Amino acid sequence: MSATLAPQRGPSPASPDVSSRRLTERVFRVREFGILAVLVAFVGVTAAVQPRFVDQQNIQFVLINTTVFALLALGETMVVVSRNVDLSIGSVLGLSAYLSANLFSQVHGIPIPLVFLAGLGIGLACGVANGLMVSIGRVPSLVVTLATLYIFRGIDILIVGGNEVVSRSLPNSFGNIPQDTVLGIPLVAIAVAVIIAAGAYYMRSFRSGRELYAIGSNPDAARLAGISVGKRVFTAFAVSGAIAGVAGVLWAAQYQTIDSTAGTSYELQTIAAVVVGGVAIFGGSGTAVGAALGALLLATINSALYVLGISPFWDQTIAGFLLLVAISLDKAISVRVAAALRLRSARGGS
């Protein structure tokens, strides 16, 4: 009797999907470190020109100003990586800011955590409305959220009218939220950093988070792979709205005078921060950490212009320029990565 021995096989090469994912992650991780390097260099140059730019008070000011945009960027990142966009977050923030802050005068002695829950609920309701129209109604997100941007702002104007919430109607403990520090670092900045880290971990490590990237990379392929595209997109919009609602409460605590203009144009600044932070506007790549770094970079530029005595109107010009550069860079990166992946596939198949 003769035995037939199966030929021994060496270690199998990494699958094309794994190889593609690793290459893409490596490229965009380098992109994030590039943003951090630009931020450090910018701070260094500005501090050399005006040393008070790195005073503890100014650093705290920058961090506090970053918190709201960093939170908004987290929700927007979840939407953008799924190849969608949420233009309504500024209006949601304004609506939440007024309604939640007004609770202090309407309900005497209401606990601050309940006010944050109210803001979250307001934002969640707005996000659910967006998500239903996009996922079930199959209406493009750009059209839906452009419409709800005006709808939510109109509701805000109707509710507010000519009124406003002023600081004397708010409890001191609420107004002190942005001022509380731990070792010189604003406590709210630490809390937001933890939330962003948790969001980044969710998007990277949980299946439902990773599926957002799959949808953004190729929605049709994601459907063929059995991913519930509508459900994931709906969840992304609901979370984005909820986060915008919470950001509205933080905005109210920071500025303490709230009228119908609160949060105007915040959607454009947030999208700029997200794209500058390395989240591809075409979907499928980017991280919440990178988006937060983008928000920090734009807030730092804004503060530097003020410290250097330069007109704040340049802030929007610089943000627009960085947005164009980031989109162009994303397009160039995607072309180069696609070419590298085709070359790898050709070599692996030969």
C-alpha positions as CSV (number, residue, x, y, z in Angstrom):
1,M,0.0,0.0,0.0
2,S,1.3,3.3,-0.9
3,A,0.5,6.5,0.9
4,T,0.1,9.8,-1.0
5,L,1.5,12.7,0.8
6,A,0.0,16.1,0.3
7,P,2.5,18.7,-0.7
8,Q,3.4,21.0,2.1
9,R,2.4,24.6,1.7
10,G,4.2,27.7,3.0
11,P,2.4,30.4,4.8
12,S,-0.4,31.8,2.8
13,P,0.0,35.4,1.8
14,A,-2.3,38.0,3.3
15,S,-5.6,38.2,1.4
16,P,-6.1,41.1,-0.9
17,D,-8.8,42.6,1.3
18,V,-6.5,42.5,4.4
19,S,-3.6,43.9,2.4
20,S,-5.7,46.7,1.0
21,R,-7.0,47.6,4.4
22,R,-3.6,47.7,5.9
23,L,-2.2,49.9,3.1
24,T,-5.1,52.3,3.4
25,E,-4.9,52.6,7.2
26,R,-1.1,53.1,6.9
27,V,-1.5,56.0,4.4
28,F,-4.2,57.8,6.4
29,R,-2.3,57.3,9.7
30,V,0.6,59.1,8.1
31,R,-1.9,61.8,7.1
32,E,-3.0,62.3,10.7
33,F,0.6,62.5,11.9
34,G,1.1,65.1,9.2
35,I,-1.7,67.2,10.6
36,L,-0.2,67.0,14.0
37,A,3.2,68.1,12.7
38,V,1.6,71.1,11.0
39,L,-0.1,72.0,14.2
40,V,3.1,71.8,16.2
41,A,5.0,73.8,13.6
42,F,2.3,76.4,13.5
43,V,2.2,76.8,17.2
44,G,6.0,77.1,17.3
45,V,6.1,79.8,14.7
46,T,3.3,81.8,16.2
47,A,4.9,81.5,19.7
48,A,8.2,82.8,18.3
49,V,6.4,85.9,16.9
50,Q,4.1,86.4,19.9
51,P,5.2,84.5,23.1
52,R,1.9,85.1,24.9
53,F,0.3,82.7,22.4
54,V,1.4,79.8,24.6
55,D,0.3,81.3,27.9
56,Q,-1.8,78.9,29.9
57,Q,-4.9,81.2,29.6
58,N,-4.7,81.2,25.8
59,I,-4.1,77.4,25.7
60,Q,-7.2,76.9,27.8
61,F,-9.1,79.3,25.5
62,V,-8.1,77.3,22.4
63,L,-9.1,74.0,24.0
64,I,-12.5,75.3,25.2
65,N,-13.2,76.7,21.7
66,T,-12.2,73.3,20.2
67,T,-14.6,71.2,22.3
68,V,-17.8,72.1,20.5
69,F,-16.3,71.6,17.0
70,A,-14.5,68.4,18.0
71,L,-17.8,67.0,19.3
72,L,-19.6,68.0,16.1
73,A,-16.7,66.5,14.1
74,L,-17.2,63.2,15.7
75,G,-20.8,62.9,14.6
76,E,-20.0,64.3,11.2
77,T,-17.2,61.8,10.7
78,M,-19.6,58.9,11.2
79,V,-21.8,60.3,8.4
80,V,-19.1,61.3,6.0
81,V,-17.3,58.0,6.1
82,S,-20.5,56.4,5.0
83,R,-20.4,58.6,1.9
84,N,-23.1,61.1,3.2
85,V,-23.0,64.5,4.7
86,D,-25.0,66.3,7.5
87,L,-25.4,70.0,6.8
88,S,-28.0,70.5,9.6
89,I,-25.8,70.2,12.6
90,G,-25.4,73.9,13.1
91,S,-29.2,74.4,13.2
92,V,-29.6,71.4,15.5
93,L,-27.0,72.9,17.8
94,G,-28.8,76.3,17.8
95,L,-32.2,74.7,18.5
96,S,-30.8,72.5,21.3
97,A,-28.8,75.4,22.8
98,Y,-31.9,77.6,23.3
99,L,-34.4,75.0,24.3
100,S,-32.1,73.3,26.8
101,A,-30.8,76.5,28.4
102,N,-34.4,77.9,28.6
103,L,-35.2,74.9,30.8
104,F,-33.4,76.7,33.7
105,S,-36.0,79.4,33.7
106,Q,-39.0,77.2,32.9
107,V,-38.2,74.4,35.5
108,H,-36.8,75.8,38.7
109,G,-33.9,73.8,40.2
110,I,-33.6,71.4,37.2
111,P,-30.4,69.3,37.5
112,I,-27.7,70.0,34.9
113,P,-27.5,66.4,33.8
114,L,-31.2,66.5,32.8
115,V,-30.5,69.6,30.7
116,F,-27.8,67.6,28.9
117,L,-30.3,64.7,28.4
118,A,-32.8,67.2,27.0
119,G,-30.3,68.5,24.6
120,L,-29.4,65.0,23.5
121,G,-33.0,64.2,23.0
122,I,-33.6,67.3,20.9
123,G,-30.6,66.4,18.7
124,L,-31.6,62.8,18.5
125,A,-35.1,63.7,17.2
126,C,-33.6,65.9,14.5
127,G,-31.0,63.2,13.6
128,V,-33.7,60.5,13.4
129,A,-35.7,62.7,11.0
130,N,-32.6,63.1,8.8
131,G,-31.8,59.4,9.0
132,L,-35.4,58.3,8.0
133,M,-35.5,60.5,4.9
134,V,-32.0,59.4,3.8
135,S,-32.2,55.7,4.6
136,I,-35.9,54.9,4.0
137,G,-36.9,57.7,1.6
138,R,-33.6,57.2,-0.4
139,V,-33.3,61.0,-0.8
140,P,-29.6,62.2,-1.2
141,S,-28.3,63.3,2.2
142,L,-27.1,66.6,0.7
143,V,-30.6,67.5,-0.3
144,V,-32.2,66.3,2.9
145,T,-29.8,68.0,5.3
146,L,-29.7,71.2,3.3
147,A,-33.5,71.3,3.7
148,T,-33.5,70.5,7.4
149,L,-30.8,73.0,7.9
150,Y,-33.4,75.7,7.1
151,I,-36.3,73.8,8.7
152,F,-34.6,73.4,12.0
153,R,-33.3,77.0,11.9
154,G,-36.9,78.2,11.0
155,I,-38.3,76.3,14.0
156,D,-35.6,77.9,16.2
157,I,-36.5,81.4,15.0
158,L,-40.3,80.7,15.5
159,I,-39.7,79.5,19.1
160,V,-37.1,82.1,20.0
161,G,-38.7,85.1,18.3
162,G,-37.1,88.2,19.6
163,N,-36.2,86.6,22.9
164,E,-32.9,85.3,24.2
165,V,-31.5,83.4,27.1
166,V,-29.2,85.6,29.2
167,S,-26.5,84.6,31.6
168,R,-28.4,85.9,34.7
169,S,-31.1,83.3,34.1
170,L,-28.5,80.4,34.2
171,P,-27.1,78.9,37.3
172,N,-23.4,79.6,38.1
173,S,-22.6,75.9,38.1
174,F,-23.8,75.7,34.5
175,G,-21.7,78.7,33.4
176,N,-18.7,77.3,35.2
177,I,-18.6,74.1,33.2
178,P,-16.2,75.4,30.6
179,Q,-14.0,77.1,33.3
180,D,-13.5,74.1,35.5
181,T,-9.9,72.7,35.1
182,V,-7.8,69.7,36.2
183,L,-4.1,70.4,36.4
184,G,-4.7,73.5,34.2
185,I,-6.6,71.6,31.5
186,P,-10.3,72.4,31.0
187,L,-12.4,69.5,32.4
188,V,-14.8,69.7,29.4
189,A,-11.8,69.3,27.0
190,I,-10.8,66.1,28.9
191,A,-14.4,64.8,28.8
192,V,-14.7,65.5,25.0
193,A,-11.3,63.8,24.4
194,V,-12.6,60.7,26.2
195,I,-15.8,60.7,24.1
196,I,-13.8,61.1,20.8
197,A,-11.5,58.3,21.9
198,A,-14.5,56.1,22.6
199,G,-16.0,57.0,19.2
200,A,-12.8,56.3,17.4
201,Y,-12.5,52.9,19.1
202,Y,-16.0,52.0,18.2
203,M,-15.5,52.9,14.5
204,R,-12.3,50.9,14.4
205,S,-13.1,47.9,16.5
206,F,-16.8,47.2,16.3
207,R,-18.4,45.5,13.4
208,S,-21.2,48.1,13.0
209,G,-18.5,50.9,13.0
210,R,-16.3,49.2,10.4
211,E,-19.4,48.6,8.2
212,L,-19.7,52.4,7.9
213,Y,-16.3,52.4,6.1
214,A,-17.4,49.5,3.9
215,I,-20.6,51.4,2.9
216,G,-18.5,54.5,2.1
217,S,-16.0,52.6,0.1
218,N,-18.6,50.9,-2.1
219,P,-22.3,50.9,-1.1
220,D,-23.3,48.3,-3.7
221,A,-20.6,45.9,-2.6
222,A,-21.6,46.5,1.0
223,R,-25.2,45.4,0.2
224,L,-24.0,42.3,-1.7
225,A,-21.9,41.5,1.4
226,G,-25.1,41.5,3.5
227,I,-24.5,44.8,5.3
228,S,-27.7,46.6,6.3
229,V,-26.8,49.9,4.6
230,G,-30.0,51.7,5.5
231,K,-29.8,50.7,9.1
232,R,-26.1,51.8,9.4
233,V,-26.7,55.1,7.6
234,F,-29.8,55.8,9.8
235,T,-27.8,55.2,12.9
236,A,-25.0,57.5,11.7
237,F,-27.4,60.4,11.2
238,A,-29.2,59.7,14.6
239,V,-25.8,59.7,16.4
240,S,-24.7,62.9,14.6
241,G,-27.9,64.6,15.6
242,A,-27.6,63.5,19.2
243,I,-24.0,64.7,19.4
244,A,-25.0,68.0,17.9
245,G,-27.7,68.3,20.6
246,V,-25.2,67.8,23.4
247,A,-22.8,70.2,21.7
248,G,-25.6,72.8,21.8
249,V,-25.8,72.5,25.6
250,L,-22.0,73.0,25.8
251,W,-22.3,76.0,23.5
252,A,-24.9,77.5,25.8
253,A,-22.7,77.0,28.9
254,Q,-19.8,78.6,27.1
255,Y,-21.5,81.7,25.7
256,Q,-24.5,82.0,28.1
257,T,-26.4,84.4,25.8
258,I,-28.4,82.4,23.3
259,D,-30.7,83.6,20.5
260,S,-31.9,82.3,17.2
261,T,-28.4,82.8,15.5
262,A,-26.6,80.3,17.7
263,G,-24.6,77.8,15.7
264,T,-25.0,79.7,12.4
265,S,-22.5,78.3,9.8
266,Y,-21.1,75.8,12.2
267,E,-21.9,73.0,9.7
268,L,-19.4,74.5,7.2
269,Q,-16.6,74.9,9.8
270,T,-17.2,71.4,11.1
271,I,-17.0,69.8,7.6
272,A,-13.8,71.8,7.0
273,A,-12.4,70.4,10.2
274,V,-13.4,66.9,9.3
275,V,-11.9,67.0,5.8
276,V,-8.8,68.8,6.9
277,G,-8.4,66.1,9.6
278,G,-8.1,63.4,7.0
279,V,-11.7,62.1,6.6
280,A,-12.2,61.6,2.8
281,I,-15.2,63.6,1.6
282,F,-15.8,60.8,-0.8
283,G,-16.3,58.4,2.1
284,G,-14.6,55.2,3.2
285,S,-11.6,56.5,5.1
286,G,-10.6,58.7,8.0
287,T,-10.9,58.7,11.8
288,A,-12.6,60.6,14.5
289,V,-9.2,61.4,16.0
290,G,-8.0,63.0,12.8
291,A,-11.3,65.0,12.6
292,A,-10.7,66.3,16.2
293,L,-7.1,67.3,15.2
294,G,-8.6,69.2,12.3
295,A,-10.9,71.0,14.7
296,L,-8.0,71.8,17.0
297,L,-5.9,73.1,14.0
298,L,-8.7,75.5,12.9
299,A,-9.3,76.7,16.4
300,T,-5.5,77.3,16.9
301,I,-5.4,79.3,13.6
302,N,-8.3,81.4,14.8
303,S,-6.7,82.1,18.1
304,A,-3.3,82.9,16.4
305,L,-4.9,85.5,14.1
306,Y,-6.4,87.2,17.1
307,V,-3.1,87.2,19.1
308,L,-1.2,88.5,16.1
309,G,-3.7,91.2,15.5
310,I,-4.8,89.9,12.1
311,S,-8.4,90.4,10.9
312,P,-10.6,87.4,11.9
313,F,-12.1,87.4,8.4
314,W,-8.9,85.7,7.3
315,D,-9.9,82.7,9.4
316,Q,-12.7,81.7,7.0
317,T,-10.3,82.3,4.0
318,I,-7.7,80.0,5.6
319,A,-10.3,77.4,6.4
320,G,-11.5,77.4,2.9
321,F,-8.0,77.1,1.5
322,L,-7.2,74.2,3.8
323,L,-10.4,72.5,2.7
324,L,-9.5,72.7,-0.9
325,V,-6.0,71.4,-0.2
326,A,-7.4,68.5,1.9
327,I,-9.9,67.5,-0.8
328,S,-7.2,67.6,-3.5
329,L,-4.8,65.6,-1.3
330,D,-7.5,63.0,-0.6
331,K,-8.1,62.6,-4.4
332,A,-4.4,62.3,-5.1
333,I,-4.0,59.8,-2.2
334,S,-7.0,57.7,-3.4
335,V,-5.6,57.5,-6.9
336,R,-2.1,56.5,-5.7
337,V,-3.5,53.9,-3.3
338,A,-5.8,52.4,-6.0
339,A,-2.8,52.2,-8.3
340,A,-0.7,50.5,-5.6
341,L,-3.4,48.0,-4.9
342,R,-3.9,47.1,-8.5
343,L,-0.1,46.5,-8.8
344,R,-0.2,44.3,-5.7
345,S,-3.1,42.3,-7.1
346,A,-1.3,41.8,-10.4
347,R,1.8,40.6,-8.6
348,G,-0.2,38.3,-6.4
349,G,-2.1,36.8,-9.3
350,S,1.0,36.0,-11.3
